[in-house]
Amino acid sequence: MEMDVYVSNPGVGRCAGVEAVAEAVRRAHLEIVGEECAEVVGAFTSDAIHLTRYGIPTVNYGPGEWGGRRGGEEGEAVAVRELEVCARVYARAAEEFLAMRETG
């Protein structure tokens, strides 16, 4: 039996508020890591596709290297230290974003 498999996801659209989320993540990363975060544009899939479709401001941010050591025979893997830093960035960005929303 021969089979061709095609996968299609809608593109990630822009929605209101995404710039504020992205800026909060950028500032938090700079504050915690001490350098600007790398921004990558490429073909991949994530829940951002579905969240932005419903108007939820969403950015992708996380540990690991784009196209690098994230995958392998053992599956996706990143260093625990990278996860710790990422969690601190998420928390700081959320604090900033929520504070911005409260002050209008």
N, C-alpha and C positions, 0 to 999 in steps of 0.2 A: 504494500500500500504506500502511496506517495501522497504527501499532504503539504500544502503551502499554508503558513500561518501568517496572518496580518494583524497587527495590533494598531489601534488608532485611538488616540486620546485627543480631545480638543486642546487647542493651544491655551496657554495661560494668558488671560486677558488682564488688563489693568483695571483696577477698581478704586473708587474713592478711598483715600486714607492710606494707600500703600506707601506713598512717599514718607509719611510720618513714621510708619513702622520701620521702613528701611533705614531712615536717618537714626532712629533710636538704636537699632542694631549696630549701625556703623559707629556711633558714638560710644556705645557700651563696649564694643570690641576694642576700639582705640584706648579707652580708659583701662580696661582689664589686661589686654595683651601688650599694649604699648606701641602698637603699629596699626596702620590701616588694614582692614580685612581685604583679601583678594576677592574680586567680583568676577564671576565666571558666567558666561552665556554658552549654553550647549544643549544638546538633545538628551533629555532624561525625563523621568516621570516622577511625580510626587503628588501628595494630597493637595498641593497648592492649585493644581488644575481645577479641582472640584470646588475648593473653598472660594477662589476668586470668581468662579461662575455664579456663585450666590452672593457676591458682594462683600465677602469677608476679606479685609486687607491681609495679604499673606506674602511673606518672603521666605526663601529657602536659605537656611544658615545651619552649618553644622561642622563637626570635626572631620578630619581626614583630608586626603589630597584628591583633587579632581582627577579622575582617570587613573589614579595610582593604586596604592596598597589597600584600598577599601575592600576589595574582593579577593578571592583566591579559592583554593580548594576547601578551606575551612569556612568560607562564607565571609560576609563583611566583618571587618575588625578594625578598631582604632584603639589607641592607647588610652588607658583609664585617665591619665592626666589630661588628655585632650577633651574627654567627656566632662571632667571637672571644670575646665576653663569654659567650655561651651555652656554648661549649666549656669555658671556665674554671669556670662554674657546674657543669656536668656533672662535671668532674674533682673539684672540691671536694666535691660532694654524694656522689660515689662513695667518696672517701676516708673521709668521715664515716660513711656507711652501712656500709662494710666494717669500719671500726674498731668500730662498735657491735656488729656481728655477732660479731667476734672476742672482745670482752669479755663477751659474753653478755647 
